[in-house]
Amino acid sequence: MSTAMSRTEFVALMAMLAATVALSIDGMLPALPQIAEQLSPDNINQAQLIVTSFVLGMGLGTFVTGPLSDTFGRKPVMLWGSVLYIVSAVVASRAQSLEVLLAARVCQGLGAAGPRVVAMAVIRDLYAGRGMAQIVSFVMIVFSLVPAIAPLLGSIVIDIWNWRAVFYGFVAFSAISALWVAIRLPETLAPENRRSLRIDALRGAVVEMFVHPVVRISIAVQALSFGMLFALLSSIQQIFDITFGRAESFPLWFGAVAIVAASSGLLNARLVMRLGMMFLVRAMLLAQVFLSAAMILVAIAAANGHVSNDLYFGAFILWQVSLFFQAGMTIGNLNAIAQEPMGHIAGMATSVISSVATVCGVILAVPVGLLFDGTALPLSVSIFLQAAVGLALMRLMVRVDARLTT
């Protein structure tokens, strides 16, 4: 590099790499009705698998990208992941069946795991503890703005061309970020700090992580947090379309909610240094328990004709804001909590944490999406239960951490 990368440029690059995931998910949401009509007309709920198949591939990919980056360095793994992502996007754009499209989306997710996971390892190479949580919060601010524009961009591309053209937008975005990494990002893992890629070493690292109670509990709560977010993303387009009859305005509402919720990253960056990561996660999960319970009551009242559709829709929008806000205030903090004791195996730790949490989140989310019945009730019940379990686990974590530090 001709000049050193500034902190601002570093945050921007990490945010762009992380945003690849949000773009790949949210940019597809307006395309789901067309995909369902063309490739799955007999079961339109199956189109939701376009979202979760990508996330599944990403979750599986995260298990290997971290160890590979610990062995070969951060940059090569990020760049080869981008290549796989781009090739898979091209295949997906040409798919003539839902099965081929889903397979391509899984591979696209595998490719996205490289930039996404290794970016977190790069941050961990340079920062730790609350300082790392603060950097992640700044990244999440930019990351949170992507959902504000991704569905709108996707809908514009679909209106001008068709749903297949959305994948070429993914190709362009990934190519730009890969070029930025290649030219500007220095290798953050020195050769003397690299670990050989041995099965026994990987097994030992995994055992070390899962033996640690705080890490173990943090992964479980992350899985629940991802489950809530993925369930919402899987069902949201159908809820706007079928439940509320607002398919045309969906990208605008989705973007407005994302912009409002983006403030969670800034708020977390300000509060985490003062209140701590565990406190903020517990507070957000407690709030979600009450908000989801209220949403359940509204959904039941609407089904019985006691609440107008406009009031029902307004309550859903507020609840959607709370869920996006919660993601910005919890996932980054949980990741930092889990990685704090694992700095000596940052790449492997990042992979295991992200892989297990993401795959388990998909497992929790898929049945919720397939249970969509034309109302927001299945979604609100599932999120209430997951938030309640997550809150109980966080209270357990506080007690365990107190014992470990005394």
N, C-alpha and C positions, 0 to 999 in steps of 0.2 A: 504494500500500500504506500502511496506517496505521502499521505498524511494519516495521522492516527484517527480512529473513529471516535467521534464525540459521544457523550452519554445520550444526547438527544437522537443522534443517528442510530445508535445501538438499540434504543428503545423502539424507534420506528421500524428498524429491520426485524427485530424480534416480533413486533406486532404484526407485520406483514406476513411473516412465516406462520404465526398462529392464526391469522385471519384466513389463510388458505382453507382451513377446516370450516370456518363459519361460512365462507363464500360457497364452498362445495355443498354445504347442507342447505343453507337458506336460499341460495340462488336457484335451487331446484324446486322449491315449494310451489311457485306458480305453475310449474310444468306438470305437476302430479295429475290434474284432471285430464290433460291431453295424453299423458302416458297411460293412464288407466283406460281411457277410451280406445287407444290404439293397440295396447299390448295386454290389457287385462280387463276386458269389458264385462266378463262374467263375475268378477269379484273386485270391485273398485278399491276396497280396503287394502288389497295387496300392493297397490301403488305406494303406500306408506313405506314399504320395504326399501324403496329407493334411498330413503334417509338412513334407516338403521343398517342396511347392508354396507354402506360407506363407513359408518361408525364402527361396525364389527371389524371390517378390514383394518381400520386405523387402530383399533384396540389390539388386534392380533399382531400387527406390525410393530407396535411399540415394545413388545417383548424382546424383539431382536435388535431394534435400532440402537438402543442404549448400549448393550454389550459390544455391538459392532463399532460404535463410536468410541468406546473405551479402548478398543484394540487398534483401530485404524485412524482415529482422529475424528473430530466433529465434522469438518467440512466435507470430506469425501462421502460420508453417509448422508448428509443433507442433500448433496448434489445428485447422487444416484437415486435417492428417494424421489426427487423432483422429476427425474427422467421417467421412472416407473409411473408416476402420477400423470405425466403428460401423455405417455403412450396409452395408458388405460382410458384416459378421457377421449382420445381419438377413437378407440374401439367402442366405447359407450355411445359415441355420437352416431355410429353406424349399426347399432344393434337392431335386429329385426324381431326379437322376442324378449319377453320380460326376463327369462332365465339368463340370456346372454348379457342383458343390461345389468342385472344384479351381480353377475360374476365380474363384469368390468368395474362395477362400483366397489366391490370388495377389493379388487386389485388397486383401484384408485385410492382407496383408504389405506392400503398397505404402503403405497408410495407417499401419501401425505404424512404418514407416521414419522418418516425421516426428518423433514423440517420441523414438524411440530414437537416431537419429543426431544430431539437433539438441541433445539433452541432452548428448552428448559435446562438441559445439561450445561449449555454454554453460560446461561445466567448463573447456574449454581457454581460453575468454575470461577466466576468473578465476584459473586456476592453470596452471603449466607444469612440465615436467621431472618430478623425483621427487615434488614436491608434488602434481602432477596424478595420478601413479601411486598415491599414497597415497589421494587422494580416490576414485579409481576403485576401489581395493581396498575402501574402506568401502562404496561402492555395491554392489560384488560380494558383500559379506557379506549384505546384505539381499536382493539379487537371488538369491543362492543358496538362500535359505530358501523362495522361491516354489515351486521344484520339490518341496520337502518336502510341501507341502500341495495343490498343483495337481491331481495325479492323484487324490488322495483326495476333494477337492471335486468333481472331475469325475465320479468313480464314484458319489458320493452323489446328485448331480443326475441322473445316468443312472438310478439305481435308483428315484428318486422319480418322474421324468418319463421322459425318453429322451435320446438323444444330441443331439437338436436344441436342447434347453434349455440345453446348455452354452454355446451362442453368446450367449444372453441374459445369461449371467454375464459374458462378455467385454464386452458393451455397457455393463453397469453399472460395471465396473472402469474402462473407458476414460473414461466420462462423469465419474467422480469425479476422475480424474487431470487431465482437461482443465479442469475447474472450478477445481482447485487451481492449475494453471498460470495461468489467466486472472485469478485474484484475487490470488495471492501472489507470483508470480515477476516480477521486474522485467525489462525488456528489457536484455540484456547487451551488445548490439552497438550502439554509438553511431552515429548517422546519418553522421558524418564518416568512419567506418571501413567503410562498406558499399561493396561492389563492384558495378558495373553488370553486368547479366546479358548478356554478349556472348560469342558463340561463340569468337571469337579469344582472349578472356581466359580462358575455360574451357580451351581447348586449350593455351594457354600454361601454365596451372597444372598440367594433367595431365602435360605434357612435363617441367616442372620437377620434379615428384614422381618420375617414373619414371627420370629421369636420375640422381637421387640414389641411390647404391647401397645405403645402409643402409635407406632407405625401401622400395626395391624388394624387398630380401631380406626385410624385416619383413612385407610384404604376402604374400609367398609362404609364409612360415612360419605366418602367421595363417590362410591358406587351408587349410593342412594341419591346423592345430589345429581349425578349424571342421569340416573333413572328418571328423576323428576323432569329434568330438562329435555331429555330425548323423547319422553312420552308426550310432552307439550308440543315439541317440534313435529312429531309424527302425526298428531291429530289436528293441529291448529288450522291447516288449510281447509280440511273438511268441516271443522266447526264453523269457520267463517262462511263457508259456502252453503252447507246443508242446514246447520243449526240456525244461522242468522241471515242467510241469503245476501251476504256481502262479499262475494268472491271478487268482484271487480275492484273494490276498495281495499282488499286484503293487503296488497303491498304497502299502501300508504299507512294503514293502521299499524301494521307490523313495524314499519320504519319509525313511526312516531313513538311507539312503545320502546323500541330499542334505543332511541335517542334519550328518552327520559331515563331509562334504566342504565345508560352508560355512565351516569353520575355515580353509580355504585363504586366504580373503580377509583374515582377521585376521592370519594368519601372514605373508602377503605384505606387508601394510601395515607390519608390524614389521621385516621383513627388507630390503625394497626400498631403504630409506634407507641401510642399512649395506652391503649386498652389491651392489646395482645390479640393473637390469632384465635385462641380458643374461645375467648369471651365473645368475639364478633360472630363466630360460627354458631355458638349456642343461641345468641340473641336472634339471629336470622331464622334459625330453625324453629324457635319458639314462636316467632311472629307468623311463620308459615303454617304452623299447626292451627292457629286461630283463624287465619285468613282462608285456609282451605276448608275448614269446618263451615265458615260462613258461605263459601262458594257452593258447598254441598246443599245447604239449606235453600239457597237461591235457585239452584238447579231443580230441586224437588218442587219448590213452590211454582216455578215456571211450568214444569211438566203438568201440574195440577191446575194451571190457569190462574194462579193467584198473583203472578208477577208478569208485567208486560214484557214483550220481547225487547223493547228499548232498554228497560231497566236491567233485564237479564244480560244484554250485551254490554252495558256500562259496567256491571259488576265483573264480567269476564275480562274486560280490558284492564281494569284495576288489578285484578288477580294476576293477569299475564305480566303486568309491570312488576308486581311483587316477585314473581318467579324469576324473571330476568335479573332483577335487582339482587335477589338472593344468590344467583349464580356468581355474580360479580363480587359478592361479599364473602363467599364461602370456598369456592373451588381453589382459587389461588392460595388462600390461607391454609387449607387442608393439605395442599401439595407441599407447601413450605414446612408445615408441621411434620409431615412424614419424612421429608428429606433432611431435616435438621440433624438427626443422629447418624445419617448415612452419607456424609460429605465425602468420605474416603472411597465410596463406590457410587459416585453421583450418577454416572451413565446407567449402570445397572439398576440403581434405585429408581431413577426416572422411568425406566422401561417397565419395571414390575408394577410400580404404583399406577402408572397410566394404563397399562394393559389390563390388569385385573379390574380396576375401577371402571374402565370404559366397557369392557366385555360384559361385566356384571350389570352395568347400567343398561346396556342393550337388552340383556335378558329380561330385566325388569320392565323395559319400555315396550317391547314388541307385543306382548299380550294385551297391554292397555290400548295400543293403537288398533289392534284387530278387533277389540271389543267395542269400538265406536258404534253407537246406536242412534246417532242423530242428535245427541245431547252432550253436554259437558260433564254429565254425572260420572261416568266411568273414570274419566281423567281426574276429576277433583277428588274422588274417593281414593284413588291410588296415590295421589300426591299427599293427601292428608296422612295416610298410613306410613308412607316413606319418611315424611318429615318427622312424625312422631317417633319412629324407630331411630332415626338419625339423632334426634335430640336426646333420647335415652342413652345412646352410645357416647355422645359427647360428654354427658354427665359422668359416665363411667371413665372416660379418658381423663377428665380433670382429677378424679380420685386416684387413678393409676399414676398419672404424672406427679401428683403430690407425693406419693409413696416413693417414686424413683428419685426425686430430688431432695428427699429428707434423709 
